[in-house]
Amino acid sequence: MPAKRLQCVVAAVVLSTVLLAPIGCGTDSTEPVAPGFIGGTSSNHQIGIVVRSTGRALTMFQLGSPTTQREIALGSSSTITPTGFSIRGRRAAVPLGDAASVAFVNLETATVDRFFTFAKGNATGSAFVDDTTVVAANLLENQVGKFTANQAASAITSLANVAPQPTAITVANGRALVVSSNLDSNFVPIGPGIVSAIDPKTMQVVGTANMGGTNSTDAAVGPDGLLYVVNTGDFVGQGSMTIVNPATMAVVTTIPDMGVGPGAIYIDAAGLAYISSFFGGTTVWNTATRSFVRGNDNPVCAKIASGACRGAFAASTNAQGDVYQAFFGSTSQNLPPYIFVYKAGTFSLLDSISVGSGPAALAIRTF
């Protein structure tokens, strides 16, 4: 989610009384698959990676020992407002929001290798095209830029124009699929959300599709090869999800009732889509049967004393299917931020992991 819209969401959370990537494959071998911290524990090599927006950092934790953590600082400037990231191998690209730049992070050494910069704007979504090439969105300039890890200059100069306010990027069929919320400067919808397909070699837009809802903010590709796009809407009514064939850019259908303010989607290897809502936890939708496993009337969430759900900024699963969910925290309700863990299948609450302030996105990997 872009930094400026995150500020709007956080403001809404403060006023609300309701708030509260491919899967890494685990192994039971006793030898770590990677050196040092990112090798995990002897019995569980999986690592959780969390981007912390207000903390201006990445936090990594070992799933086999969640209190064993490493923090990667992204800088001290107040303009650094990360809300998401992308991972390839042992590298991560972290768009830094109002800083109009992208941190290229070495997860093995827990350091920032380089910063790549737009001339101005707000850096939001990102995706790896290959091991060394990244495309990143610029929310305020309505552009997508490309850089390579070893390029001489730090400037992001290979640019493509897309629909207003691009927020997220995923890659399928060799093309970058850019999700634009299609909002004006006051964050009012100009029309439905738009997905643009870009050839990353030429940085030319080769196709577009109009979504079945407004304020589209995130997307993921399912095991069926289709693109699932979250339409956040107005944070008051129910959001929706539009299914797109990325090969033809044809809209397949739009599914309603995905929760109030859905803003993130993750799809596991079995085809279960986890759609996280800022005000109502995480719904679970089966892409194979096109039916809810847990709908907005019974989302996966950690409840407060009143029985209401805490919100969710993102969710992911480990190799066993357990769900890890980011809760941003609520100062107005004195609710600290956590990564909540739920058991596969039953979605019963197993654990809460403290990772620092402002967890906004997460992924689980084995390195």
One Martini backbone bead per residue (centre of mass of N, CA, C, O) as a GRO file, in nm:
protein
  367
    1MET     BB    1   0.096   0.034   0.022
    2PRO     BB    2   0.082   0.350   0.008
    3ALA     BB    3   0.173   0.594   0.218
    4LYS     BB    4  -0.069   0.793   0.191
    5ARG     BB    5  -0.289   0.574   0.232
    6LEU     BB    6  -0.187   0.474   0.502
    7GLN     BB    7  -0.250   0.734   0.655
    8CYS     BB    8  -0.556   0.705   0.613
    9VAL     BB    9  -0.586   0.433   0.753
   10VAL     BB   10  -0.468   0.506   1.029
   11ALA     BB   11  -0.678   0.723   1.088
   12ALA     BB   12  -0.919   0.527   1.078
   13VAL     BB   13  -0.819   0.341   1.303
   14VAL     BB   14  -0.821   0.549   1.534
   15LEU     BB   15  -1.145   0.594   1.497
   16SER     BB   16  -1.187   0.303   1.537
   17THR     BB   17  -1.366   0.028   1.714
   18VAL     BB   18  -1.282  -0.235   1.538
   19LEU     BB   19  -0.980  -0.239   1.538
   20LEU     BB   20  -0.762  -0.350   1.627
   21ALA     BB   21   0.470  -1.559  -0.209
   22PRO     BB   22   0.620  -1.795  -0.232
   23ILE     BB   23   0.660  -2.076  -0.064
   24GLY     BB   24   0.854  -2.205   0.165
   25CYS     BB   25   1.034  -2.498   0.199
   26GLY     BB   26   1.055  -2.728   0.420
   27THR     BB   27   1.276  -2.899   0.663
   28ASP     BB   28   1.421  -3.183   0.864
   29SER     BB   29   1.695  -3.117   0.855
   30THR     BB   30   2.005  -3.037   1.030
   31GLU     BB   31   2.086  -2.862   0.788
   32PRO     BB   32   2.135  -2.573   0.670
   33VAL     BB   33   2.050  -2.385   0.366
   34ALA     BB   34   2.185  -2.145   0.519
   35PRO     BB   35   2.369  -1.912   0.650
   36GLY     BB   36   2.302  -1.852   0.952
   37PHE     BB   37   2.017  -1.701   1.030
   38ILE     BB   38   1.864  -1.789   0.746
   39GLY     BB   39   1.873  -2.104   0.836
   40GLY     BB   40   1.769  -2.120   1.107
   41THR     BB   41   1.683  -2.400   1.246
   42SER     BB   42   1.734  -2.739   1.269
   43SER     BB   43   1.397  -2.789   1.233
   44ASN     BB   44   1.360  -2.477   1.106
   45HIS     BB   45   1.424  -2.281   0.805
   46GLN     BB   46   1.223  -2.064   0.845
   47ILE     BB   47   1.146  -1.720   0.740
   48GLY     BB   48   1.047  -1.408   0.858
   49ILE     BB   49   0.928  -1.113   0.677
   50VAL     BB   50   0.912  -0.762   0.781
   51VAL     BB   51   0.749  -0.467   0.718
   52ARG     BB   52   0.810  -0.140   0.876
   53SER     BB   53   0.681   0.158   0.851
   54THR     BB   54   0.733   0.318   1.128
   55GLY     BB   55   1.023   0.162   1.166
   56ARG     BB   56   1.208   0.158   0.914
   57ALA     BB   57   1.202  -0.173   0.860
   58LEU     BB   58   1.336  -0.493   0.877
   59THR     BB   59   1.206  -0.806   1.003
   60MET     BB   60   1.354  -1.104   1.122
   61PHE     BB   61   1.236  -1.448   1.177
   62GLN     BB   62   1.231  -1.753   1.336
   63LEU     BB   63   1.005  -2.001   1.337
   64GLY     BB   64   1.163  -2.186   1.555
   65SER     BB   65   1.247  -1.876   1.688
   66PRO     BB   66   1.078  -1.586   1.712
   67THR     BB   67   1.284  -1.420   1.909
   68THR     BB   68   1.477  -1.459   1.675
   69GLN     BB   69   1.628  -1.159   1.549
   70ARG     BB   70   1.641  -0.920   1.268
   71GLU     BB   71   1.749  -0.587   1.178
   72ILE     BB   72   1.679  -0.358   0.899
   73ALA     BB   73   1.772  -0.058   0.829
   74LEU     BB   74   1.634   0.219   0.609
   75GLY     BB   75   1.637   0.474   0.789
   76SER     BB   76   1.564   0.813   0.940
   77SER     BB   77   1.374   0.939   0.762
   78SER     BB   78   1.043   1.055   0.739
   79THR     BB   79   1.014   0.964   0.427
   80ILE     BB   80   1.027   0.675   0.529
   81THR     BB   81   0.747   0.457   0.392
   82PRO     BB   82   0.710   0.146   0.415
   83THR     BB   83   0.464  -0.127   0.278
   84GLY     BB   84   0.661  -0.311   0.100
   85PHE     BB   85   0.779  -0.611  -0.091
   86SER     BB   86   1.041  -0.799  -0.258
   87ILE     BB   87   1.155  -1.138  -0.355
   88ARG     BB   88   1.490  -1.280  -0.444
   89GLY     BB   89   1.614  -1.499  -0.286
   90ARG     BB   90   1.850  -1.290  -0.090
   91ARG     BB   91   1.665  -1.052  -0.198
   92ALA     BB   92   1.537  -0.712  -0.152
   93ALA     BB   93   1.267  -0.489  -0.237
   94VAL     BB   94   1.215  -0.148  -0.095
   95PRO     BB   95   0.986   0.071  -0.096
   96LEU     BB   96   1.000   0.428   0.045
   97GLY     BB   97   0.796   0.617  -0.059
   98ASP     BB   98   0.858   0.949   0.002
   99ALA     BB   99   1.167   0.889  -0.084
  100ALA     BB  100   1.175   0.788  -0.385
  101SER     BB  101   1.276   0.483  -0.321
  102VAL     BB  102   1.495   0.183  -0.333
  103ALA     BB  103   1.578  -0.087  -0.144
  104PHE     BB  104   1.866  -0.302  -0.160
  105VAL     BB  105   1.863  -0.621  -0.002
  106ASN     BB  106   2.062  -0.820   0.215
  107LEU     BB  107   1.961  -1.095   0.396
  108GLU     BB  108   2.222  -1.237   0.482
  109THR     BB  109   2.367  -0.956   0.599
  110ALA     BB  110   2.165  -0.732   0.687
  111THR     BB  111   2.176  -0.521   0.429
  112VAL     BB  112   2.218  -0.233   0.241
  113ASP     BB  113   2.344  -0.200  -0.073
  114ARG     BB  114   2.117  -0.003  -0.215
  115PHE     BB  115   1.993   0.294  -0.381
  116PHE     BB  116   1.702   0.371  -0.572
  117THR     BB  117   1.594   0.657  -0.778
  118PHE     BB  118   1.370   0.892  -0.807
  119ALA     BB  119   1.321   1.219  -0.874
  120LYS     BB  120   1.017   1.171  -0.777
  121GLY     BB  121   0.771   1.090  -0.525
  122ASN     BB  122   0.621   0.748  -0.472
  123ALA     BB  123   0.720   0.445  -0.356
  124THR     BB  124   0.582   0.124  -0.395
  125GLY     BB  125   0.575  -0.112  -0.579
  126SER     BB  126   0.723  -0.449  -0.652
  127ALA     BB  127   0.941  -0.649  -0.885
  128PHE     BB  128   1.088  -0.930  -1.008
  129VAL     BB  129   1.212  -1.035  -1.321
  130ASP     BB  130   1.488  -1.115  -1.200
  131ASP     BB  131   1.773  -1.142  -1.015
  132THR     BB  132   1.849  -0.808  -1.109
  133THR     BB  133   1.550  -0.713  -1.182
  134VAL     BB  134   1.348  -0.415  -1.125
  135VAL     BB  135   1.016  -0.310  -1.058
  136ALA     BB  136   0.867   0.020  -0.997
  137ALA     BB  137   0.643   0.230  -0.834
  138ASN     BB  138   0.489   0.564  -0.897
  139LEU     BB  139   0.230   0.716  -0.760
  140LEU     BB  140   0.259   1.038  -0.839
  141GLU     BB  141   0.370   0.979  -1.155
  142ASN     BB  142   0.245   0.739  -1.309
  143GLN     BB  143   0.482   0.508  -1.277
  144VAL     BB  144   0.734   0.282  -1.412
  145GLY     BB  145   1.041   0.137  -1.303
  146LYS     BB  146   1.382   0.039  -1.396
  147PHE     BB  147   1.633  -0.183  -1.246
  148THR     BB  148   1.973  -0.276  -1.173
  149ALA     BB  149   2.195  -0.390  -0.944
  150ASN     BB  150   2.468  -0.302  -1.145
  151GLN     BB  151   2.427  -0.026  -1.198
  152ALA     BB  152   2.592   0.266  -1.193
  153ALA     BB  153   2.346   0.420  -1.131
  154SER     BB  154   2.071   0.521  -0.913
  155ALA     BB  155   1.884   0.592  -1.127
  156ILE     BB  156   1.547   0.585  -1.244
  157THR     BB  157   1.500   0.585  -1.613
  158SER     BB  158   1.316   0.340  -1.687
  159LEU     BB  159   1.000   0.432  -1.821
  160ALA     BB  160   0.636   0.405  -1.751
  161ASN     BB  161   0.315   0.477  -1.829
  162VAL     BB  162   0.025   0.485  -1.616
  163ALA     BB  163  -0.216   0.466  -1.428
  164PRO     BB  164  -0.332   0.605  -1.163
  165GLN     BB  165  -0.187   0.505  -0.885
  166PRO     BB  166   0.034   0.293  -0.838
  167THR     BB  167   0.073  -0.002  -0.600
  168ALA     BB  168   0.126  -0.278  -0.773
  169ILE     BB  169   0.335  -0.577  -0.849
  170THR     BB  170   0.340  -0.841  -1.093
  171VAL     BB  171   0.452  -1.157  -1.238
  172ALA     BB  172   0.358  -1.274  -1.577
  173ASN     BB  173   0.457  -1.402  -1.866
  174GLY     BB  174   0.698  -1.177  -1.862
  175ARG     BB  175   0.511  -0.966  -1.712
  176ALA     BB  176   0.413  -0.660  -1.585
  177LEU     BB  177   0.162  -0.615  -1.330
  178VAL     BB  178  -0.021  -0.316  -1.285
  179VAL     BB  179  -0.169  -0.163  -1.008
  180SER     BB  180  -0.436   0.076  -1.023
  181SER     BB  181  -0.652   0.287  -0.846
  182ASN     BB  182  -0.763   0.542  -0.990
  183LEU     BB  183  -0.690   0.826  -0.855
  184ASP     BB  184  -0.689   1.122  -0.738
  185SER     BB  185  -0.539   1.369  -0.541
  186ASN     BB  186  -0.797   1.300  -0.328
  187PHE     BB  187  -0.873   0.989  -0.346
  188VAL     BB  188  -1.070   0.978  -0.595
  189PRO     BB  189  -1.242   0.814  -0.813
  190ILE     BB  190  -1.231   0.799  -1.168
  191GLY     BB  191  -1.259   0.483  -1.160
  192PRO     BB  192  -1.174   0.197  -1.216
  193GLY     BB  193  -0.953  -0.013  -1.186
  194ILE     BB  194  -0.610  -0.082  -1.314
  195VAL     BB  195  -0.442  -0.302  -1.545
  196SER     BB  196  -0.100  -0.319  -1.649
  197ALA     BB  197   0.092  -0.435  -1.920
  198ILE     BB  198   0.450  -0.499  -1.917
  199ASP     BB  199   0.740  -0.485  -2.100
  200PRO     BB  200   1.051  -0.507  -1.947
  201LYS     BB  201   1.236  -0.460  -2.197
  202THR     BB  202   1.072  -0.191  -2.319
  203MET     BB  203   0.855  -0.041  -2.139
  204GLN     BB  204   0.573  -0.133  -2.257
  205VAL     BB  205   0.241  -0.109  -2.307
  206VAL     BB  206   0.033  -0.417  -2.391
  207GLY     BB  207  -0.203  -0.379  -2.167
  208THR     BB  208  -0.550  -0.361  -2.042
  209ALA     BB  209  -0.769  -0.345  -1.739
  210ASN     BB  210  -1.085  -0.331  -1.600
  211MET     BB  211  -1.226  -0.327  -1.309
  212GLY     BB  212  -1.505  -0.419  -1.084
  213GLY     BB  213  -1.363  -0.192  -0.909
  214THR     BB  214  -1.239   0.021  -0.668
  215ASN     BB  215  -0.935   0.076  -0.553
  216SER     BB  216  -0.691  -0.079  -0.655
  217THR     BB  217  -0.399  -0.251  -0.467
  218ASP     BB  218  -0.381  -0.572  -0.529
  219ALA     BB  219  -0.193  -0.882  -0.626
  220ALA     BB  220  -0.224  -1.231  -0.749
  221VAL     BB  221  -0.102  -1.542  -0.848
  222GLY     BB  222  -0.224  -1.838  -0.928
  223PRO     BB  223  -0.202  -2.175  -1.005
  224ASP     BB  224  -0.395  -2.103  -1.269
  225GLY     BB  225  -0.267  -1.810  -1.380
  226LEU     BB  226  -0.435  -1.607  -1.242
  227LEU     BB  227  -0.551  -1.284  -1.160
  228TYR     BB  228  -0.582  -1.131  -0.830
  229VAL     BB  229  -0.783  -0.843  -0.751
  230VAL     BB  230  -0.794  -0.584  -0.522
  231ASN     BB  231  -1.086  -0.395  -0.412
  232THR     BB  232  -1.118  -0.161  -0.168
  233GLY     BB  233  -1.255   0.105  -0.198
  234ASP     BB  234  -1.402   0.316   0.081
  235PHE     BB  235  -1.385   0.170   0.380
  236VAL     BB  236  -1.709   0.091   0.418
  237GLY     BB  237  -1.760  -0.100   0.215
  238GLN     BB  238  -1.741  -0.364   0.027
  239GLY     BB  239  -1.516  -0.537  -0.121
  240SER     BB  240  -1.322  -0.682  -0.396
  241MET     BB  241  -1.260  -0.935  -0.667
  242THR     BB  242  -1.061  -0.962  -0.959
  243ILE     BB  243  -1.047  -1.165  -1.249
  244VAL     BB  244  -0.755  -1.227  -1.458
  245ASN     BB  245  -0.624  -1.278  -1.776
  246PRO     BB  246  -0.289  -1.222  -1.849
  247ALA     BB  247  -0.276  -1.312  -2.153
  248THR     BB  248  -0.548  -1.120  -2.241
  249MET     BB  249  -0.682  -0.912  -2.029
  250ALA     BB  250  -0.933  -1.059  -1.926
  251VAL     BB  251  -1.225  -1.050  -1.759
  252VAL     BB  252  -1.389  -1.290  -1.571
  253THR     BB  253  -1.450  -1.174  -1.266
  254THR     BB  254  -1.644  -1.058  -0.974
  255ILE     BB  255  -1.598  -1.062  -0.620
  256PRO     BB  256  -1.770  -1.013  -0.348
  257ASP     BB  257  -1.729  -0.970  -0.013
  258MET     BB  258  -1.402  -0.894   0.109
  259GLY     BB  259  -1.449  -0.667   0.291
  260VAL     BB  260  -1.336  -0.395   0.478
  261GLY     BB  261  -1.062  -0.282   0.334
  262PRO     BB  262  -0.909  -0.439   0.124
  263GLY     BB  263  -0.524  -0.462   0.068
  264ALA     BB  264  -0.445  -0.782   0.061
  265ILE     BB  265  -0.277  -1.059  -0.121
  266TYR     BB  266  -0.256  -1.423  -0.082
  267ILE     BB  267  -0.130  -1.725  -0.249
  268ASP     BB  268  -0.118  -2.048  -0.230
  269ALA     BB  269  -0.038  -2.361  -0.361
  270ALA     BB  270  -0.356  -2.452  -0.324
  271GLY     BB  271  -0.539  -2.173  -0.380
  272LEU     BB  272  -0.544  -1.992  -0.132
  273ALA     BB  273  -0.698  -1.688  -0.049
  274TYR     BB  274  -0.564  -1.403   0.129
  275ILE     BB  275  -0.775  -1.140   0.252
  276SER     BB  276  -0.689  -0.831   0.382
  277SER     BB  277  -0.834  -0.627   0.642
  278PHE     BB  278  -0.823  -0.331   0.821
  279PHE     BB  279  -1.129  -0.409   0.976
  280GLY     BB  280  -1.153  -0.770   0.941
  281GLY     BB  281  -0.921  -0.933   0.863
  282THR     BB  282  -0.919  -1.269   0.703
  283THR     BB  283  -1.003  -1.396   0.414
  284VAL     BB  284  -1.103  -1.716   0.255
  285TRP     BB  285  -1.032  -1.829  -0.087
  286ASN     BB  286  -1.117  -2.061  -0.334
  287THR     BB  287  -0.993  -2.084  -0.658
  288ALA     BB  288  -1.110  -2.364  -0.747
  289THR     BB  289  -1.423  -2.327  -0.627
  290ARG     BB  290  -1.520  -2.039  -0.576
  291SER     BB  291  -1.501  -2.018  -0.246
  292PHE     BB  292  -1.554  -1.991   0.082
  293VAL     BB  293  -1.391  -2.061   0.388
  294ARG     BB  294  -1.371  -1.749   0.494
  295GLY     BB  295  -1.570  -1.500   0.552
  296ASN     BB  296  -1.674  -1.178   0.655
  297ASP     BB  297  -1.842  -1.328   0.899
  298ASN     BB  298  -1.554  -1.529   0.945
  299PRO     BB  299  -1.271  -1.435   1.001
  300VAL     BB  300  -0.937  -1.421   1.035
  301CYS     BB  301  -0.883  -1.346   1.388
  302ALA     BB  302  -0.812  -1.123   1.651
  303LYS     BB  303  -0.981  -1.071   1.936
  304ILE     BB  304  -1.151  -0.873   2.136
  305ALA     BB  305  -1.347  -0.833   2.410
  306SER     BB  306  -1.609  -0.765   2.225
  307GLY     BB  307  -1.548  -0.960   1.949
  308ALA     BB  308  -1.384  -0.807   1.770
  309CYS     BB  309  -1.178  -0.745   1.510
  310ARG     BB  310  -0.887  -0.731   1.406
  311GLY     BB  311  -0.690  -0.623   1.185
  312ALA     BB  312  -0.533  -0.654   0.847
  313PHE     BB  313  -0.247  -0.612   0.632
  314ALA     BB  314  -0.150  -0.924   0.626
  315ALA     BB  315  -0.073  -1.255   0.469
  316SER     BB  316   0.063  -1.586   0.540
  317THR     BB  317   0.243  -1.898   0.483
  318ASN     BB  318   0.360  -2.191   0.563
  319ALA     BB  319   0.447  -2.516   0.488
  320GLN     BB  320   0.196  -2.614   0.686
  321GLY     BB  321  -0.039  -2.365   0.666
  322ASP     BB  322   0.013  -2.153   0.848
  323VAL     BB  323  -0.096  -1.837   0.967
  324TYR     BB  324   0.036  -1.511   0.896
  325GLN     BB  325  -0.047  -1.196   1.068
  326ALA     BB  326  -0.075  -0.849   1.027
  327PHE     BB  327  -0.075  -0.617   1.300
  328PHE     BB  328  -0.042  -0.272   1.340
  329GLY     BB  329  -0.213  -0.142   1.549
  330SER     BB  330  -0.367   0.051   1.845
  331THR     BB  331  -0.358   0.333   2.031
  332SER     BB  332  -0.663   0.385   2.105
  333GLN     BB  333  -0.675   0.063   2.224
  334ASN     BB  334  -0.408  -0.053   2.329
  335LEU     BB  335  -0.281  -0.214   2.067
  336PRO     BB  336  -0.041  -0.405   1.980
  337PRO     BB  337   0.174  -0.522   1.765
  338TYR     BB  338   0.147  -0.818   1.543
  339ILE     BB  339   0.211  -1.160   1.477
  340PHE     BB  340  -0.022  -1.381   1.389
  341VAL     BB  341  -0.104  -1.732   1.463
  342TYR     BB  342  -0.252  -1.998   1.262
  343LYS     BB  343  -0.401  -2.287   1.217
  344ALA     BB  344  -0.430  -2.518   1.004
  345GLY     BB  345  -0.779  -2.528   0.906
  346THR     BB  346  -0.894  -2.392   1.190
  347PHE     BB  347  -0.769  -2.102   1.276
  348SER     BB  348  -0.633  -2.112   1.536
  349LEU     BB  349  -0.478  -1.956   1.788
  350LEU     BB  350  -0.120  -1.980   1.865
  351ASP     BB  351   0.023  -1.685   1.824
  352SER     BB  352   0.242  -1.401   1.926
  353ILE     BB  353   0.453  -1.164   1.748
  354SER     BB  354   0.709  -0.948   1.819
  355VAL     BB  355   0.846  -0.684   1.570
  356GLY     BB  356   0.733  -0.409   1.609
  357SER     BB  357   0.653  -0.134   1.446
  358GLY     BB  358   0.440  -0.134   1.171
  359PRO     BB  359   0.322  -0.392   1.038
  360ALA     BB  360   0.249  -0.432   0.667
  361ALA     BB  361   0.431  -0.686   0.578
  362LEU     BB  362   0.473  -1.037   0.460
  363ALA     BB  363   0.703  -1.323   0.462
  364ILE     BB  364   0.793  -1.669   0.369
  365ARG     BB  365   1.114  -1.840   0.391
  366THR     BB  366   1.361  -2.048   0.229
  367PHE     BB  367   1.732  -2.029   0.197
   0.00000   0.00000   0.00000
